[in-house]
Amino acid sequence: MADANTSEDRLTEVSRLAGELADQVLLESLIGVPSPAKVSALGEAAILLEDYRRPVPDLVTDVLTRVHDRPEGDGEGEGGIAGAEAAPPAGDEGEAAGGRSRFIPRFIRSLRAPRA
């Protein structure tokens, strides 16, 4: 029983830290180009939370979407987040919550390294 509480506490901490990191990445993106290491860590945190079926904080989702949609000529060093491909068509990421909920799992999967 103690292990379940410990895991829950750790996942809660990951979620909290991901929110703080998203805030830093958002600030960096407003000033210039966000750190690729921070963006990558943010994507990994989102993947971890998704793997454990925990909600990904809205700010994390918003920041990852903003960075992913950034034009190529905007100085993004690694062609997007962790090698992510081009953004999905606009219909997949509509502002409505339903459209967004379909887009996020596909977006997060695009961050994962290909399986060998």
C-alpha positions as CSV (number, residue, x, y, z in Angstrom):
1,M,0.0,0.0,0.0
2,A,2.9,2.4,0.7
3,D,4.2,1.8,-2.8
4,A,1.0,2.9,-4.4
5,N,1.0,6.1,-2.3
6,T,4.7,6.7,-3.2
7,S,4.0,6.2,-6.9
8,E,1.0,8.5,-6.7
9,D,3.1,11.2,-4.9
10,R,5.8,10.9,-7.5
11,L,3.4,11.2,-10.4
12,T,1.8,14.3,-8.7
13,E,5.3,15.8,-8.4
14,V,6.0,15.0,-12.1
15,S,2.8,16.8,-13.1
16,R,3.7,19.8,-10.9
17,L,7.2,20.1,-12.2
18,A,6.0,19.7,-15.8
19,G,3.7,22.7,-15.2
20,E,6.6,24.7,-13.9
21,L,8.9,23.7,-16.8
22,A,6.1,24.6,-19.3
23,D,5.9,28.0,-17.7
24,Q,9.7,28.4,-18.3
25,V,9.5,27.2,-21.9
26,L,6.6,29.6,-22.6
27,L,8.6,32.5,-21.2
28,E,11.6,31.5,-23.3
29,S,9.5,31.2,-26.4
30,L,8.1,34.7,-25.9
31,I,11.7,36.1,-25.5
32,G,13.2,34.0,-28.3
33,V,13.8,30.3,-28.9
34,P,13.1,27.9,-26.1
35,S,15.8,25.5,-24.9
36,P,15.6,22.3,-26.9
37,A,16.6,20.3,-23.8
38,K,13.7,21.8,-21.8
39,V,11.2,21.2,-24.6
40,S,12.4,17.6,-24.9
41,A,12.1,17.1,-21.1
42,L,8.6,18.6,-21.2
43,G,7.6,16.1,-24.0
44,E,9.1,13.2,-22.0
45,A,7.1,14.3,-18.9
46,A,3.9,14.4,-21.0
47,I,4.6,10.9,-22.3
48,L,5.3,9.6,-18.7
49,L,2.0,11.1,-17.4
50,E,0.1,9.6,-20.4
51,D,1.7,6.2,-19.9
52,Y,0.5,6.2,-16.3
53,R,-2.9,7.5,-17.4
54,R,-2.5,10.7,-15.5
55,P,-3.9,14.0,-16.9
56,V,-1.3,16.1,-18.7
57,P,-1.6,19.7,-17.4
58,D,-3.3,22.0,-19.8
59,L,-0.3,24.4,-19.8
60,V,2.0,21.6,-20.8
61,T,-0.3,20.7,-23.7
62,D,-0.6,24.3,-24.8
63,V,3.2,24.9,-24.7
64,L,4.0,21.7,-26.6
65,T,1.5,22.6,-29.2
66,R,2.8,26.1,-29.6
67,V,6.4,24.9,-29.9
68,H,5.4,22.2,-32.3
69,D,3.5,24.6,-34.5
70,R,6.3,27.1,-34.7
71,P,7.4,27.7,-38.3
72,E,10.7,26.1,-39.4
73,G,12.4,29.4,-40.0
74,D,11.7,30.5,-36.4
75,G,15.0,29.2,-35.2
76,E,13.9,25.8,-33.9
77,G,17.2,23.9,-33.8
78,E,16.1,20.3,-34.1
79,G,13.1,20.7,-36.6
80,G,10.5,20.7,-33.9
81,I,10.2,18.8,-30.6
82,A,12.5,15.7,-30.4
83,G,12.3,15.2,-34.1
84,A,8.5,15.4,-34.4
85,E,7.1,15.5,-37.9
86,A,5.0,18.3,-39.5
87,A,2.0,19.5,-37.6
88,P,-1.3,17.6,-38.2
89,P,-3.9,19.3,-40.4
90,A,-5.8,22.1,-38.8
91,G,-9.0,20.0,-38.5
92,D,-7.3,17.7,-36.0
93,E,-6.4,20.3,-33.5
94,G,-9.5,22.5,-33.4
95,E,-10.1,24.8,-30.5
96,A,-13.0,22.7,-29.3
97,A,-12.2,20.3,-26.5
98,G,-13.2,17.3,-28.5
99,G,-10.8,18.1,-31.3
100,R,-8.0,18.8,-28.9
101,S,-8.5,15.5,-27.0
102,R,-8.0,13.6,-30.3
103,F,-4.9,15.6,-31.3
104,I,-3.0,15.3,-28.0
105,P,-2.5,11.5,-27.9
106,R,-1.2,11.6,-31.5
107,F,1.0,14.5,-30.8
108,I,2.6,12.9,-27.8
109,R,3.1,9.7,-29.7
110,S,5.0,11.7,-32.4
111,L,7.4,12.6,-29.6
112,R,8.3,9.0,-28.8
113,A,11.4,7.5,-30.3
114,P,10.6,4.9,-33.0
115,R,10.6,1.3,-31.8
116,A,13.3,-0.9,-33.3
